[in-house]
Amino acid sequence: MPDYYLSSDTFAGANRAALLALQRLEAHGRSAWIVGGAVRDALLGLPIGDIDIATEATPEEMHAIFRKERICGDGARWGSLRIELCGRWIEVTTYRTEGAYRNGRSPEQVRYTRSLEEDLVRRDFTINAMAWNPTGGLLDRFGGAADLAHRRLRSVGDPRQSMYEDALRMLRAIRFAVRFDLALEPELQAAIRENAPRIRLLSARRRRGELDAMWLGERPQDAIDRLWEYGLLSALFPEFEACGARERRRAGRCMERMPRTAADRWTGFLFGMTSASSNSLCRRTASFPFRQWSFSAREEKLIRRMLEAADAFFGPLTRGALQPWREALGEHIRSVLFLLEECGAAEAAARVGAQLEQMRREHIPIRRQELAICGDELKKMGYNEGTALGDELAFLFSEVVEGRIPNEGRALKKHAAEHLVSQPAKKKKDRG
């Protein structure tokens, strides 16, 4: 049950600069309120992150009021300035109303207003349309606090118009419902189902941002289920339209077991949602449009390597065969074992896990740079710089990985010296 009493102390611990900004604006005759997520989280007793302030002051007036402070005006077109106070950056935005939306993404124009109520009415959900300041206390014109208490999510205005205007609100609805365990009001449910195809109007960056927030949360299974329930999952991922409850459950289980990194959670999602009709995991995801989803080349490579590793780990592996995966995946290799377990290959997962643990106990290096000998030392011993030196380092690394030589400087130098004598092609340098 939310605590309806909020005080300056509630927000001071999170950001004293925000209270200073309120005081400065009101001292110059301009009303200002903390709005949005900070008020919602404060009512729920959750840690408060960034604090947003809404004010009747225009950007020009804010520049004058905070003329001695550092100001970033990247959002000035929409009435927003970022102001540095007490070493913290805060965002202050002029009260505004919005014109018609274009392409289901953003309003064609904004208009400044002196009315906080007009500013709040444009917001997406009642739980985000509350405001607070030290003088006025909690301003809750749309019943957001009661909705939090009853664990429900409602639109501020007509949900059909709201979801049609800005398609991102549909993903935000699912994210808030999952994060705070809220039930969507029936009208909002119908509006999302009706407008689900419009989700494709959003840029990949905006879609990916909302899904990342859901995937990295505590309940990705709930997010997948709700996206499917309201028709968003197939609209976002038409390639997975034929997937059923089994695939969705598997995806959720994989994601919830994996570390909270985007690469791990997306790997779990793709693995779980892909039909098991093919024997190759990487073949089953080869056509996924990573670039269309705003993945970097590095992210795509890592995800693909994790799926390739799962294929490779089905069969027996020597230490030498396992080593490249250790180097390529690092800590992500543990997530591959979860994939094996989820596809019924628990024995393979246990076998590889035991090999990894044994290598860890023996302090087997992950990368060649971790060898207890370097190229300069080999050159001093007489190895020619170039192929011979590189081959010897690779050989020593392989021997250490297989457990035939300890990763100790003295042992490696002894072996390298013996190897140099036994290899005529690796002649010592001509010192004459």
Buried (B, 14 or more C-beta within 10 A) or exposed (E): EBEEEBEBEBBEEBBBBBBBBBBBBBEBEBBBBBBBBBBBBBBBEEEBEBBBBBBBBBBEBBBEBBEEBEBEEEBBEBBBBBBBBEEBBBBBBBBBBBEEBEEBBEBEEBEBBEEBEBBBBBBBBBBBBBBBBBEEEBBBBBBBBBBBBEEBBBBBBEBBEBBBBBBBBBBBBBBBBBBBEBEBBEEBBBBBBBBBEBBEBBEEEBBBBBBBBBBBBEBBBBBBBBBBBBBBBBBBBEBBEEBEEEBBBBBBBBBBBBBEBBBBBBBBBBBBBBEBEEEEBBEBBEEBEBEEBBBEEEBBBBBBBBBBBBBBBBEEBEBEBBBEBBEBBEEBBBBBBBBBBBBEBEEBBEBBBEBBEEBEEEEBBBEBEEBBBEBEBBEEBBBBEEEBBBBBBEBBBBBBBEEEBBBEEEBBBEBBEEBBEEBEEBEEEEEE
